[in-house]
Amino acid sequence: MKRKIILILIIIAAIIVGLVSFPYLKNRISDSKEISIDNARLDKAKISPGEEAEIYVSINNKSKENDAKGVSVRVVSPSKNIVLSKDYIDLGIIGAGGSRSVSFSISVLKNAYEGKYRIKIKADAEKPFRESTEDVYLEVKAKG
């Protein structure tokens, strides 16, 4: 009988400890160490050869507890006829739960072919943060 009472008390104590510490552990385990691109867009849906456009990118630190260090954004041009004023921006640190916005200027050369061009955007940070990628599509259409 004594063993049953001791066993029941141990089980009750374990349940109480679990209930008290679970929210803390859940937050520690589920804290997302991720840099995300939450909004990447072009200021123009269509552009003609010889024109310029802007790519706007919003980068967020999804972690509620950890600053993201060494944050950077890179844009990859799909063609030598789509020219970026810069293809890399170093953002440094984005605090826990914080965000930053950046923009990239692009020019479409006059000899660019009509069509839809995929522009790749990559945001990265030092480990343990995970990177994020997103594509935007630039439609090049002749004036007319």
C-alpha positions in Angstrom: 0.0 0.0 0.0 2.9 2.4 0.8 4.4 1.8 -2.6 1.1 2.7 -4.3 0.9 5.9 -2.4 4.5 6.8 -3.1 4.0 5.9 -6.8 0.9 8.1 -7.0 2.7 11.0 -5.3 5.6 10.7 -7.8 3.1 10.7 -10.7 1.3 13.8 -9.3 4.6 15.6 -8.8 5.7 14.7 -12.4 2.5 16.1 -13.8 2.8 19.3 -11.8 6.4 19.8 -12.9 5.4 19.1 -16.5 2.5 21.6 -16.4 4.7 24.3 -14.9 7.6 23.9 -17.2 5.8 23.0 -20.5 5.1 26.5 -21.6 8.7 27.5 -21.0 10.0 24.4 -22.9 7.5 24.9 -25.7 8.7 28.5 -26.3 12.3 27.4 -26.2 11.8 24.6 -28.6 9.5 26.4 -31.0 11.4 29.7 -31.3 11.9 29.9 -35.0 15.4 30.8 -36.0 14.5 31.9 -39.4 15.0 34.9 -41.6 12.1 35.3 -43.9 11.3 37.3 -47.0 7.7 38.4 -46.2 7.2 40.8 -49.1 9.2 40.9 -52.3 7.6 42.9 -55.1 8.4 45.0 -58.2 7.1 48.6 -58.4 6.0 47.9 -62.0 4.2 44.8 -63.3 5.4 45.3 -66.8 8.5 47.1 -68.1 9.7 47.9 -71.6 13.3 47.6 -72.8 15.3 50.7 -71.8 13.2 51.3 -68.6 14.0 50.9 -65.0 12.2 49.4 -62.0 12.6 48.8 -58.3 12.5 45.6 -56.3 11.3 46.1 -52.7 12.2 43.4 -50.2 11.0 43.1 -46.6 13.2 40.8 -44.4 11.9 39.6 -41.0 13.5 37.8 -38.1 11.0 35.2 -37.0 12.8 34.5 -33.7 11.2 36.0 -30.6 14.4 35.6 -28.5 17.5 35.7 -30.8 19.0 38.5 -32.8 19.9 37.5 -36.3 23.5 38.5 -37.1 25.2 38.8 -40.4 21.9 39.3 -42.3 22.3 39.8 -46.0 20.1 39.9 -49.1 21.2 38.8 -52.6 19.4 39.2 -55.9 20.3 37.2 -58.9 19.6 38.5 -62.4 18.2 36.0 -64.8 19.8 37.6 -67.9 22.7 39.9 -68.9 20.0 42.2 -70.3 18.5 42.7 -66.8 21.1 44.8 -65.0 21.1 45.3 -61.2 22.6 48.5 -59.7 23.7 46.2 -56.9 23.1 42.6 -56.2 24.0 42.3 -52.5 23.1 44.3 -49.4 24.6 43.6 -45.9 22.0 44.4 -43.3 24.1 43.4 -40.2 21.8 42.6 -37.3 18.0 42.3 -37.2 16.8 42.2 -33.6 14.5 39.5 -32.3 11.1 39.9 -34.0 12.4 42.8 -36.0 12.3 43.6 -39.7 14.2 45.6 -42.3 13.3 46.7 -45.8 15.6 47.2 -48.7 15.3 48.0 -52.4 17.3 47.1 -55.6 17.2 49.1 -58.8 17.1 47.2 -62.1 17.5 48.3 -65.6 16.3 46.5 -68.7 18.7 47.0 -71.6 17.2 48.1 -74.9 18.2 44.8 -76.6 16.3 42.7 -74.0 13.9 40.1 -75.3 10.3 40.2 -74.5 9.2 37.6 -71.9 8.8 36.8 -68.2 12.1 36.8 -66.2 12.4 35.1 -62.9 14.5 37.2 -60.4 15.8 35.2 -57.4 16.1 36.8 -54.0 17.9 35.1 -51.1 18.1 36.3 -47.5 20.6 34.7 -45.2 22.1 35.1 -41.7 24.7 33.4 -39.5 23.9 30.0 -38.1 21.7 28.8 -36.5 19.3 30.9 -38.6 17.9 29.4 -41.8 17.9 31.2 -45.1 14.9 32.2 -47.1 14.4 32.5 -50.8 11.7 34.0 -53.0 11.2 34.8 -56.7 9.7 37.8 -58.3 8.8 37.9 -62.0 9.5 40.8 -64.3 7.6 40.9 -67.5 9.4 42.7 -70.3 7.1 43.9 -73.0 7.7 46.2 -76.0 6.2 49.6 -75.8 3.0 50.0 -77.8 
